[in-house]
Amino acid sequence: MNEKPPQPDLAAYLISEIQKQLPPHVELVRSIEPVLGISRSALYKRLRRASAFTADELVALARHFQISLDHFVLDKPGTVTVDFPAMAQPVPSRYHSLNYSTPRQKYRSFAT
């Protein structure tokens, strides 16, 4: 069986990265509370792991504190996933402009 190695806990990773960004005199709860818009008691429950952060809360924290989650969602380190919006019509390439339905002209050699 081909199993992936265990991933570190996303919530613990985010909290640790947020703490690294904060100055020593700034309280973690006071900096996270307005981002999530939840009560202080609900936030303490999440920090004590009495209840779990929702996926939306984790994304909000990552965005607010500009923490990349790439290594949690990408299989290979060093790769980047790019999403493009769907196109209504295909974009023609320069090869589509060639008209292959007409016979090709034969070129004469002018060598003497």
C-alpha positions as CSV (number, residue, x, y, z in Angstrom):
1,M,0.0,0.0,0.0
2,N,1.3,3.5,-1.0
3,E,0.6,5.8,1.9
4,K,1.6,9.4,2.3
5,P,3.7,10.4,5.2
6,P,1.7,12.0,8.0
7,Q,1.2,15.7,7.6
8,P,1.7,18.1,10.5
9,D,-1.4,19.6,12.0
10,L,-2.5,22.6,9.9
11,A,-4.0,24.5,12.9
12,A,-0.9,24.0,15.0
13,Y,1.3,25.1,12.1
14,L,-0.8,28.3,11.5
15,I,-0.8,29.2,15.2
16,S,2.9,28.7,15.5
17,E,3.6,30.8,12.3
18,I,1.2,33.6,13.6
19,Q,3.1,33.6,17.0
20,K,6.4,34.0,15.1
21,Q,5.0,37.1,13.4
22,L,3.7,38.8,16.5
23,P,5.8,41.0,18.7
24,P,6.3,39.6,22.3
25,H,4.0,42.1,23.9
26,V,1.0,41.3,21.6
27,E,-1.4,38.7,22.8
28,L,-2.3,35.9,20.3
29,V,-6.0,35.9,21.1
30,R,-6.3,39.6,20.7
31,S,-4.7,39.4,17.2
32,I,-6.8,36.4,16.0
33,E,-10.2,37.3,17.5
34,P,-11.1,40.2,15.1
35,V,-9.9,38.1,12.0
36,L,-12.3,35.2,12.8
37,G,-15.1,37.3,14.3
38,I,-15.8,34.7,17.0
39,S,-16.1,35.2,20.7
40,R,-13.0,35.0,22.9
41,S,-14.3,31.9,24.7
42,A,-14.8,30.1,21.4
43,L,-11.3,31.1,20.3
44,Y,-9.8,29.8,23.6
45,K,-11.7,26.5,23.0
46,R,-10.1,26.2,19.6
47,L,-6.6,27.0,20.9
48,R,-7.0,24.4,23.7
49,R,-8.3,22.0,21.1
50,A,-11.6,21.5,22.9
51,S,-13.1,22.3,19.5
52,A,-11.6,22.4,16.0
53,F,-11.0,25.4,13.7
54,T,-13.2,25.2,10.6
55,A,-11.6,25.2,7.2
56,D,-12.9,28.7,6.5
57,E,-11.3,29.9,9.8
58,L,-7.9,28.4,8.9
59,V,-8.0,30.0,5.4
60,A,-9.0,33.3,6.9
61,L,-6.0,33.2,9.3
62,A,-3.6,32.1,6.5
63,R,-4.8,35.0,4.2
64,H,-4.8,37.6,6.9
65,F,-1.3,36.8,8.2
66,Q,0.0,35.9,4.7
67,I,1.0,32.4,5.5
68,S,1.4,30.0,2.6
69,L,-0.4,26.7,2.8
70,D,1.2,25.3,-0.3
71,H,3.1,22.4,1.3
72,F,-0.2,21.2,2.8
73,V,-2.1,21.1,-0.5
74,L,0.7,20.2,-3.0
75,D,2.0,16.8,-3.4
76,K,5.5,17.8,-4.6
77,P,7.5,20.5,-2.9
78,G,8.6,23.2,-5.3
79,T,5.6,22.9,-7.6
80,V,3.1,25.6,-8.2
81,T,-0.5,25.0,-9.2
82,V,-2.1,27.7,-11.4
83,D,-5.8,27.9,-12.0
84,F,-7.0,29.7,-15.1
85,P,-10.6,30.8,-15.6
86,A,-12.6,28.8,-18.1
87,M,-12.6,30.3,-21.6
88,A,-15.9,30.7,-23.5
89,Q,-14.3,30.0,-26.8
90,P,-11.0,28.4,-27.7
91,V,-8.2,30.8,-28.6
92,P,-7.1,30.2,-32.2
93,S,-3.5,29.7,-32.8
94,R,-1.6,31.0,-35.8
95,Y,-1.8,27.5,-37.3
96,H,-5.6,27.8,-37.4
97,S,-5.3,30.7,-39.8
98,L,-3.5,28.6,-42.4
99,N,-6.0,27.4,-45.0
100,Y,-5.2,23.7,-45.7
101,S,-8.2,23.2,-47.9
102,T,-6.6,24.9,-51.0
103,P,-3.9,23.1,-52.9
104,R,-0.3,24.1,-52.1
105,Q,1.6,25.9,-54.8
106,K,4.7,24.3,-56.1
107,Y,7.7,26.5,-56.1
108,R,10.1,26.5,-59.1
109,S,13.8,26.3,-58.6
110,F,15.6,29.1,-60.4
111,A,19.0,27.5,-60.1
112,T,21.0,27.5,-63.4
